[in-house]
Each structure stands twice: as structure tokens, then as C-alpha cells.
């Protein structure tokens, strides 16, 4: 068991994380807001995409920006914007939320993947980079993912990335005038070596065919590595 008597870490700070497919950049209003708004569907599509966010619906980009900036000022969130390396276009975002440096815990949330991220390795690499930064650069012990319990797509994604389902907080909050039960997932530092190895194997060029389709699923790679570790 790790001796934690002298354990001390800092809160997440703005950081740039670069991968093969995507670069994560600290949100800056002038640099990112309009591009992010457009990537998430603009007025015509953003509210459907962010259906399970607790926020009121957005009518224009400034409202999205005000929410991001308020979360940073009040709650110390660090929002990272995803920029596709191949095109230079902004395609999505996620935030380090609810940092608890005393206990080495942080949540990844406010996850919004633009339509151009579908059926591409961008999202997987972005979340690999965020988890790696939390565990290896910041030395955090626990990395959380939470979502509305009705958000089946988010729960499927959490499991695919290697998060462990921990249960449902019933009547957790009131969201958009209705009850929200919240599903909790986590990965911890001792999980990370296996999860990291699977991410990195999945992201290898040889795991993709000429059309960019995966040859092996992330879940299958992780299960195979786990089996080898246990042998």
C-alpha cells in the first residue's frame, strides 16, 4: 500500500497536450469560442448535442463562453479544446472538473464531441492524453467520469475507455427542472498501467486499415493485455 503521509499534488492548470491525431489547448475566448460553437453545431444543433448538460439552452456563442469562463473562475475548471491535427479545426472539448488536490481526485467532464469526431480516433486519443496527464504529470490517484444515468452513450464511452462503473447516485441533482440520477465511473492509479497499454496499442498506426477503420476494438485489446498480465 502506498504511503500517503507526504502526498501532495497541485490542482490541474491550463496545459497543451499533443498527440498524433489531436492537440488539446487551454480554452481562450478569442481564439476558440466561435470555432467551438460552430463545431458543436451552432444554434441549430448545440442544444441537442448537449442534451444531458445541466445548463439552460444556448441561443448564441457568448452564452457558451460565459458558462465556460464562469466555471473556470468559480470552480477552477480547466477546459481544453480539441483541435484536429490534420485539418487544424476545432472539433470538441472536455474539462478537468471539481479538482480535489488534497486527495488527488479530479473529474473529466463537460465532454462535447463535435460531429466531425465521430468514427475517428480523435476522441480516444484526446481522452488518453487527459488521463495520462492526470496520472503521470500531476500524480493524481483517482480520475472520475460522471453522467446523467439516462445518457447511455456516455456510459458506453466511459466503459470503453476503461473506467469502472461504481453505481448511481439517485436524485443527485435537479437538472433543467427535472430529477437527475448520476452514474459514477472512475479509474485509479493502479488501473492506469493496463488502461494506458491498451490505449497505446489501439492508437498504433497498424491498428487502422487504409480507410482509417480500427482493426481491433479497444475493449478487446485491454482484455487481451489483462489476460497476459494475469498469466
Secondary structure as GFF3:
##gff-version 3
##sequence-region A 1 231
A	DSSP	beta_strand	17	18	.	.	.	ID=ss1
A	DSSP	beta_strand	22	26	.	.	.	ID=ss2
A	DSSP	alpha_helix	29	39	.	.	.	ID=ss3
A	DSSP	alpha_helix	42	49	.	.	.	ID=ss4
A	DSSP	alpha_helix	61	75	.	.	.	ID=ss5
A	DSSP	beta_strand	78	84	.	.	.	ID=ss6
A	DSSP	beta_strand	90	100	.	.	.	ID=ss7
A	DSSP	beta_strand	105	113	.	.	.	ID=ss8
A	DSSP	three_ten_helix	115	117	.	.	.	ID=ss9
A	DSSP	alpha_helix	122	132	.	.	.	ID=ss10
A	DSSP	pi_helix	133	137	.	.	.	ID=ss11
A	DSSP	beta_strand	142	148	.	.	.	ID=ss12
A	DSSP	alpha_helix	152	161	.	.	.	ID=ss13
A	DSSP	beta_strand	164	175	.	.	.	ID=ss14
A	DSSP	beta_strand	178	188	.	.	.	ID=ss15
A	DSSP	alpha_helix	189	202	.	.	.	ID=ss16
A	DSSP	three_ten_helix	205	207	.	.	.	ID=ss17
A	DSSP	alpha_helix	218	230	.	.	.	ID=ss18
###
